[in-house]
């Protein structure tokens, strides 16, 4: 059973960058993809992007294109989400979740989820 | 992008009541529809995948139905531990999109 463990909460000033990590506790790291999602306080869920753990291919939501970068380190079974040019409305809980891989993205589901990482952007 | 619209946005029902939440997609998504439960201050949890398949470990009082553009999540007998917000999500295409959520209370 895959488990995803995320890094701890972060506080940043507007204009700064943040990196959130997501470590998978399974040797079958490269058999699935990882999606990153976020949830602003009191709001719904928003998909940010996806990365293939097999070859590093990425897909990004248009809203975040150019401001977010997803990467992986297969040697440590860890995925990373970098978000730049932070604004106050980037304050949110950020989640990683297991997703499908190329060939089975359609029909895949987010399961399991990491525990979430609270990123607070404040001057 | 495919828009997902849930209704109602919130509801309150008695313990043991039958609860139904609907989700409508802005275009046909076949059965590529998932449902999640999110309890306060917790990560979301997958309940139903492929519109009607119950995720392992999820109580059988939860069920899903629908195809095309209209989907339903039903709780056959509401329990106190079901207090949560429920989200539908389409997995037909990228970007993945969610409904706005339905908050269920007792």
Interface residues (C-beta under 8 A of the other chain):
Chain A: X35 X44 X45 X46 X47 X50 X59 X61 X62 X95 X100 X105 X106 X107 X108 X109 X110 X111 X112 X113 X114 X115 X116
Chain B: X32 X34 X36 X38 X43 X44 X45 X46 X49 X50 X55 X87 X89 X91 X92 X93 X94 X95 X96 X97 X98 X99 X100 X101
